[in-house]
Amino acid sequence: MQSAQTPLYIWQNAAWPRCRYDLQLLATPLAEARQQLGVLAGQAQAIGLARSDLQTLRQDILVQEALATAAIEGQQLDAAQVRSSVMRKLGFSDSGSSARHVDGLIEVMFDATQNVNVTLDADRLCRWQSALFPGGTSGIQRIQVGQFRSFNEPMQIVSGTPGKEVVHYRAPDSAVVAAEMDVFLAWFNAPAEQTYHVDGLVRAAIAHLWFETIHPFEDGNGRIGRAIIDMALAQDQQAHQLGVAGLISMSRSLQQHRKEYYDALHQAQTGDLDITPWVSWFLKLFASACQLTQSHISQAILKAQFWAAHVHSNFNQRQRKTLQKLLDAGDGGFLGGMTADKHSKITGASKATATRDLADLLQKGALLSRGVGKAIKYYVNVEGWNRCV
């Protein structure tokens, strides 16, 4: 049984927030994380992609990151609205419509990664949180927006049905949040000679854990905490002049390992002040995120090579639309291959026109075919793809 004197949560320790970690135990995962970051930086600099291709890749990753950080919280955003919001933020005025809460999330993500030299203070964080909830509600529940929480009830992370709730975590009381955040922000904003002696990747891990432990807002803490990861990583990349800002898919990697993410946070937030396991887990996930982006860049190279090979093929707009879908889906990603019926639905063409379009693409070498007659299916002709078809 937990004694009255033994701290249950990390913030209840007398020495909080002076957490500790074992650099010797972190040496291997930190070296691997730095190596993968270096590979990514070298790939981004040497791939020979046109500037517009690299910008398109950043746009695609930002869209996926926005979808992922929301999905971690169980919120499913409309991908088309997210893309429209991203494009509008980049200055494309005819990019379509989006919702205010989507625009708010994109604003937060842009601010975190583009304005890395601007002080992260309480006001900025409160504006971030306010942007996530433009109507002042979470669902239909009215919440405290644009301010740290001030209610008297415990701030708890709970699961289970009413009467059978399981408390996974309890944050510090609202009365001490402002003081806790003052200490956190002073550390985060300290000059490099005071703070950056901590490796930048380790700093990002600590910053996220520290912020999530305080849990200063009534809602939105996860998304803001992941924006803080992005900001800390962008500052590290700037310090090392790596040129990979906006290319690392941390939220997408966290979503793919959502249960492990919550388990690692829970373990770090309970017990004593040794956060070595959390930092180690974070570094391994970061290395995985770098590898995911390396895969994205490889895909971008293949797409660029495909279009370059067919620069004189004179595809019509219907054909280009379908080819882009096949390329975006990646190797084997377009389930069941392309058919005349699918091409017709994608483009609005008649069945006869769709059949002629695909036959023309096959003749020009843009597609490969499998099967005959009504069973024929088409696949984009990219070297190394379709081996499992």
C-alpha positions as CSV (number, residue, x, y, z in Angstrom):
1,M,0.0,0.0,0.0
2,Q,1.2,3.5,-0.8
3,S,2.3,5.2,2.4
4,A,1.3,8.8,3.2
5,Q,4.9,9.9,3.1
6,T,5.8,8.3,-0.3
7,P,5.2,10.6,-3.3
8,L,2.8,9.0,-5.8
9,Y,3.5,11.6,-8.6
10,I,6.8,13.1,-9.6
11,W,5.8,16.6,-8.8
12,Q,5.2,15.6,-5.2
13,N,8.9,14.9,-4.6
14,A,10.6,17.5,-2.4
15,A,13.3,18.1,-5.1
16,W,10.8,18.6,-8.0
17,P,11.4,19.8,-10.7
18,R,15.1,18.9,-10.4
19,C,14.8,15.6,-12.4
20,R,17.8,13.5,-13.1
21,Y,18.9,11.2,-15.9
22,D,21.9,8.9,-16.5
23,L,23.9,10.2,-19.5
24,Q,25.8,6.9,-19.6
25,L,22.6,5.0,-20.1
26,L,21.4,7.5,-22.7
27,A,24.7,7.4,-24.7
28,T,23.6,4.8,-27.2
29,P,20.0,6.0,-27.9
30,L,21.3,9.6,-28.1
31,A,24.0,8.6,-30.6
32,E,21.5,6.8,-32.7
33,A,19.1,9.7,-32.7
34,R,21.9,12.1,-33.7
35,Q,23.0,9.7,-36.4
36,Q,19.5,9.5,-37.9
37,L,19.1,13.2,-37.8
38,G,22.5,13.6,-39.6
39,V,21.4,11.1,-42.3
40,L,18.2,13.1,-42.7
41,A,19.9,16.4,-42.9
42,G,22.4,15.1,-45.5
43,Q,19.6,13.5,-47.5
44,A,17.6,16.8,-47.5
45,Q,20.7,18.7,-48.7
46,A,22.0,16.3,-51.3
47,I,18.9,14.7,-52.9
48,G,18.8,17.3,-55.7
49,L,15.1,17.9,-55.4
50,A,13.9,21.1,-56.7
51,R,13.1,23.7,-54.1
52,S,9.3,23.4,-54.8
53,D,9.5,19.6,-54.3
54,L,11.1,20.0,-50.9
55,Q,8.4,22.6,-50.0
56,T,5.7,20.2,-51.1
57,L,7.2,17.6,-48.9
58,R,7.1,20.0,-45.9
59,Q,3.5,20.8,-46.7
60,D,2.5,17.1,-46.8
61,I,4.3,16.4,-43.5
62,L,2.7,19.4,-41.8
63,V,-0.7,18.1,-42.9
64,Q,0.0,14.6,-41.5
65,E,1.4,16.1,-38.3
66,A,-1.7,18.1,-37.7
67,L,-4.0,15.1,-38.3
68,A,-1.8,13.0,-36.0
69,T,-1.6,15.4,-33.1
70,A,-5.4,15.7,-33.1
71,A,-5.9,12.0,-33.5
72,I,-3.8,11.2,-30.4
73,E,-6.5,13.1,-28.5
74,G,-9.2,11.1,-30.3
75,Q,-10.1,14.1,-32.6
76,Q,-10.5,13.2,-36.3
77,L,-9.9,16.2,-38.5
78,D,-11.0,16.5,-42.1
79,A,-7.8,16.0,-44.2
80,A,-9.1,18.3,-46.9
81,Q,-9.7,21.1,-44.4
82,V,-6.3,20.7,-42.9
83,R,-4.6,20.8,-46.3
84,S,-6.6,23.9,-47.2
85,S,-5.6,25.6,-43.9
86,V,-1.9,24.8,-44.5
87,M,-2.0,26.1,-48.1
88,R,-3.8,29.3,-47.0
89,K,-1.2,29.8,-44.3
90,L,1.5,29.5,-47.0
91,G,-0.3,32.2,-49.1
92,F,-2.4,30.2,-51.5
93,S,-5.7,32.1,-51.3
94,D,-7.7,29.7,-53.5
95,S,-6.9,26.7,-51.4
96,G,-10.5,26.0,-50.3
97,S,-12.3,26.2,-47.0
98,S,-11.4,25.0,-43.5
99,A,-12.8,25.2,-39.9
100,R,-11.7,27.8,-37.3
101,H,-10.3,25.1,-34.9
102,V,-8.3,23.6,-37.8
103,D,-6.9,27.0,-38.7
104,G,-6.1,27.5,-35.0
105,L,-4.1,24.3,-34.8
106,I,-2.1,25.1,-38.0
107,E,-1.4,28.6,-36.5
108,V,0.0,27.0,-33.4
109,M,2.2,24.6,-35.3
110,F,3.5,27.3,-37.6
111,D,4.3,29.6,-34.7
112,A,6.1,26.9,-32.7
113,T,8.4,26.0,-35.6
114,Q,8.8,29.3,-37.5
115,N,9.2,31.7,-34.5
116,V,11.8,29.8,-32.6
117,N,13.6,32.9,-31.4
118,V,10.5,34.5,-29.9
119,T,10.3,34.0,-26.1
120,L,7.9,31.2,-25.0
121,D,5.9,32.9,-22.3
122,A,2.6,32.4,-20.5
123,D,0.8,34.8,-22.8
124,R,2.0,33.0,-25.9
125,L,1.0,29.6,-24.5
126,C,-2.5,30.9,-23.6
127,R,-2.9,32.3,-27.1
128,W,-2.0,28.9,-28.5
129,Q,-4.6,27.2,-26.3
130,S,-7.2,29.8,-27.2
131,A,-6.5,29.1,-30.9
132,L,-7.4,25.5,-30.4
133,F,-10.8,26.3,-29.0
134,P,-12.1,29.4,-30.9
135,G,-15.6,29.0,-29.7
136,G,-14.6,28.6,-26.0
137,T,-15.8,25.0,-25.9
138,S,-14.4,21.5,-26.2
139,G,-17.2,19.6,-28.0
140,I,-20.3,21.1,-26.3
141,Q,-18.5,21.6,-22.9
142,R,-17.6,25.1,-22.1
143,I,-14.0,25.3,-20.9
144,Q,-11.5,27.9,-19.6
145,V,-9.8,29.3,-22.7
146,G,-6.8,31.5,-23.0
147,Q,-5.8,31.1,-19.4
148,F,-4.3,28.6,-17.0
149,R,-6.8,26.5,-15.2
150,S,-8.2,28.0,-12.0
151,F,-10.9,25.6,-10.9
152,N,-10.7,23.9,-7.4
153,E,-11.5,20.4,-8.6
154,P,-8.5,18.1,-9.1
155,M,-7.0,18.0,-12.7
156,Q,-7.1,14.3,-13.4
157,I,-6.6,12.0,-16.4
158,V,-9.3,9.4,-16.0
159,S,-10.7,6.5,-18.0
160,G,-13.5,4.1,-17.5
161,T,-17.3,4.3,-17.1
162,P,-19.0,6.5,-14.4
163,G,-18.6,4.8,-11.0
164,K,-15.7,2.7,-12.3
165,E,-13.2,5.4,-13.2
166,V,-9.5,4.8,-13.2
167,V,-7.3,7.7,-12.3
168,H,-4.1,7.5,-14.4
169,Y,-2.6,10.8,-13.3
170,R,-3.4,13.8,-11.1
171,A,-1.7,17.1,-11.9
172,P,-0.6,19.8,-9.4
173,D,-3.5,21.9,-8.0
174,S,-4.6,24.9,-10.0
175,A,-3.5,27.2,-7.3
176,V,0.2,26.4,-8.0
177,V,0.1,26.2,-11.8
178,A,1.2,29.8,-12.5
179,A,4.2,29.4,-10.2
180,E,5.1,26.0,-11.7
181,M,4.9,27.5,-15.2
182,D,7.1,30.4,-14.2
183,V,9.8,27.9,-13.3
184,F,9.3,25.8,-16.4
185,L,9.4,28.8,-18.8
186,A,12.4,30.3,-17.1
187,W,14.3,27.1,-17.8
188,F,13.0,26.8,-21.4
189,N,13.9,30.4,-22.2
190,A,17.3,30.4,-20.4
191,P,20.3,31.5,-22.6
192,A,22.1,28.7,-24.4
193,E,25.0,28.8,-22.1
194,Q,22.7,28.0,-19.2
195,T,20.3,25.5,-20.8
196,Y,21.7,24.3,-24.0
197,H,24.5,22.4,-22.3
198,V,21.7,19.8,-22.1
199,D,21.6,18.1,-25.5
200,G,18.8,19.6,-27.6
201,L,17.1,16.3,-28.1
202,V,17.2,15.5,-24.4
203,R,15.9,19.1,-23.8
204,A,12.9,18.4,-26.0
205,A,12.1,15.2,-24.1
206,I,12.4,17.0,-20.7
207,A,10.3,20.0,-21.9
208,H,7.4,17.8,-23.0
209,L,7.4,15.7,-19.8
210,W,7.6,18.8,-17.6
211,F,4.8,20.7,-19.4
212,E,2.5,17.6,-19.4
213,T,3.2,17.0,-15.7
214,I,2.1,20.5,-14.9
215,H,-0.9,20.2,-17.3
216,P,-1.7,23.9,-17.0
217,F,-4.8,24.1,-19.1
218,E,-8.2,22.6,-18.8
219,D,-7.9,21.2,-22.3
220,G,-5.5,21.1,-25.1
221,N,-2.4,20.2,-23.1
222,G,-1.4,17.3,-25.4
223,R,-1.4,19.3,-28.6
224,I,0.4,22.3,-27.0
225,G,2.9,19.9,-25.3
226,R,3.7,18.4,-28.7
227,A,4.0,21.9,-30.2
228,I,6.6,22.5,-27.5
229,I,8.5,19.4,-28.7
230,D,8.4,20.9,-32.2
231,M,9.7,24.2,-31.0
232,A,12.5,22.7,-28.9
233,L,13.6,20.5,-31.9
234,A,13.5,23.4,-34.3
235,Q,15.7,25.4,-31.9
236,D,18.1,22.4,-31.8
237,Q,18.2,22.2,-35.6
238,Q,18.8,25.9,-35.9
239,A,21.7,25.7,-33.4
240,H,23.2,22.9,-35.4
241,Q,22.4,24.6,-38.8
242,L,20.8,21.4,-40.1
243,G,18.1,22.8,-42.4
244,V,15.5,20.2,-41.7
245,A,12.8,22.4,-40.1
246,G,9.4,21.0,-40.7
247,L,10.6,17.7,-41.9
248,I,10.4,15.5,-38.8
249,S,7.2,13.6,-38.2
250,M,7.2,13.5,-34.4
251,S,3.4,13.6,-33.8
252,R,2.8,11.0,-36.5
253,S,5.4,8.7,-34.8
254,L,3.7,9.3,-31.4
255,Q,0.4,8.4,-32.9
256,Q,1.7,5.2,-34.3
257,H,3.0,4.3,-30.8
258,R,0.2,6.0,-28.9
259,K,-0.1,3.4,-26.1
260,E,3.6,3.2,-25.6
261,Y,3.6,7.0,-25.5
262,Y,1.1,7.2,-22.8
263,D,2.7,4.4,-20.9
264,A,6.1,6.0,-21.0
265,L,4.6,9.4,-19.8
266,H,2.7,7.7,-17.0
267,Q,5.8,5.8,-15.8
268,A,7.8,9.1,-15.9
269,Q,5.2,11.0,-14.0
270,T,5.0,8.6,-11.1
271,G,7.6,7.7,-8.6
272,D,10.9,9.4,-8.2
273,L,12.7,12.0,-10.2
274,D,14.8,9.6,-12.4
275,I,13.5,10.2,-16.0
276,T,16.1,8.2,-17.8
277,P,13.6,5.6,-19.2
278,W,11.4,8.4,-20.6
279,V,14.3,10.3,-22.2
280,S,15.6,7.0,-23.7
281,W,12.2,6.1,-25.1
282,F,11.8,9.6,-26.6
283,L,15.2,9.5,-28.3
284,K,14.4,6.1,-29.8
285,L,11.1,7.5,-31.1
286,F,12.9,10.5,-32.5
287,A,15.3,8.3,-34.4
288,S,12.3,6.4,-35.8
289,A,10.6,9.7,-36.8
290,C,13.8,10.7,-38.7
291,Q,13.7,7.3,-40.5
292,L,10.0,7.9,-41.4
293,T,10.9,11.3,-43.0
294,Q,13.9,9.6,-44.8
295,S,11.2,7.3,-46.3
296,H,9.1,10.3,-47.3
297,I,12.1,11.9,-49.0
298,S,12.8,8.7,-50.9
299,Q,9.2,8.7,-52.1
300,A,9.5,12.3,-53.1
301,I,12.6,11.5,-55.2
302,L,10.8,8.7,-56.9
303,K,7.8,10.9,-57.7
304,A,10.1,13.7,-59.0
305,Q,11.9,11.1,-61.2
306,F,8.5,9.7,-62.5
307,W,7.3,13.2,-63.6
308,A,10.7,14.0,-65.1
309,A,10.6,10.8,-67.1
310,H,7.2,11.7,-68.5
311,V,7.7,15.4,-69.0
312,H,6.8,15.1,-72.7
313,S,4.0,12.6,-72.3
314,N,1.2,15.2,-72.6
315,F,-1.1,13.6,-69.9
316,N,-4.5,15.2,-69.7
317,Q,-5.8,16.5,-66.4
318,R,-7.8,13.4,-65.6
319,Q,-4.7,11.2,-66.1
320,R,-2.6,13.5,-64.0
321,K,-5.1,13.4,-61.2
322,T,-5.2,9.6,-61.1
323,L,-1.4,9.3,-61.4
324,Q,-1.0,11.7,-58.5
325,K,-3.3,9.6,-56.4
326,L,-1.3,6.4,-57.2
327,L,2.0,8.2,-56.5
328,D,0.7,9.6,-53.2
329,A,-0.5,6.2,-52.1
330,G,3.1,4.8,-52.5
331,D,4.3,1.3,-53.2
332,G,1.2,-1.0,-52.9
333,G,-0.7,1.7,-51.1
334,F,-3.6,2.0,-53.6
335,L,-5.6,-1.0,-52.5
336,G,-6.6,-3.3,-55.4
337,G,-4.8,-1.2,-58.0
338,M,-6.5,1.2,-60.4
339,T,-9.4,0.2,-62.6
340,A,-11.5,2.0,-65.1
341,D,-14.4,2.3,-62.6
342,K,-12.1,3.9,-60.0
343,H,-10.6,6.3,-62.5
344,S,-14.1,7.2,-63.6
345,K,-15.1,7.9,-60.0
346,I,-12.0,9.9,-59.3
347,T,-12.3,12.1,-62.4
348,G,-16.0,12.1,-63.3
349,A,-15.2,10.6,-66.7
350,S,-17.5,8.2,-68.5
351,K,-16.5,4.5,-68.4
352,A,-15.5,4.6,-72.1
353,T,-13.3,7.7,-71.5
354,A,-11.8,6.2,-68.4
355,T,-10.9,3.0,-70.3
356,R,-9.2,5.0,-73.1
357,D,-7.3,7.2,-70.5
358,L,-5.8,4.1,-68.8
359,A,-5.0,2.4,-72.0
360,D,-3.1,5.5,-73.1
361,L,-1.2,5.7,-69.8
362,L,-0.3,2.0,-70.3
363,Q,1.0,2.7,-73.8
364,K,3.1,5.6,-72.6
365,G,4.7,3.5,-69.9
366,A,3.2,5.4,-67.0
367,L,1.2,2.4,-65.8
368,L,1.7,-1.4,-65.6
369,S,-1.2,-3.8,-65.9
370,R,-2.1,-7.1,-64.3
371,G,-4.9,-9.4,-65.5
372,V,-7.0,-9.3,-68.6
373,G,-10.4,-8.2,-69.7
374,K,-12.7,-7.0,-66.9
375,A,-10.2,-8.2,-64.3
376,I,-7.4,-5.9,-65.5
377,K,-5.8,-3.6,-62.9
378,Y,-3.3,-0.9,-63.3
379,Y,-0.3,0.2,-61.2
380,V,1.9,3.2,-61.4
381,N,5.2,2.3,-63.2
382,V,7.8,3.2,-60.6
383,E,11.0,1.2,-60.4
384,G,11.1,-1.0,-57.3
385,W,7.3,-0.7,-56.7
386,N,4.6,-3.3,-57.2
387,R,6.8,-6.3,-56.4
388,C,4.1,-7.7,-54.1
389,V,1.3,-7.2,-56.6
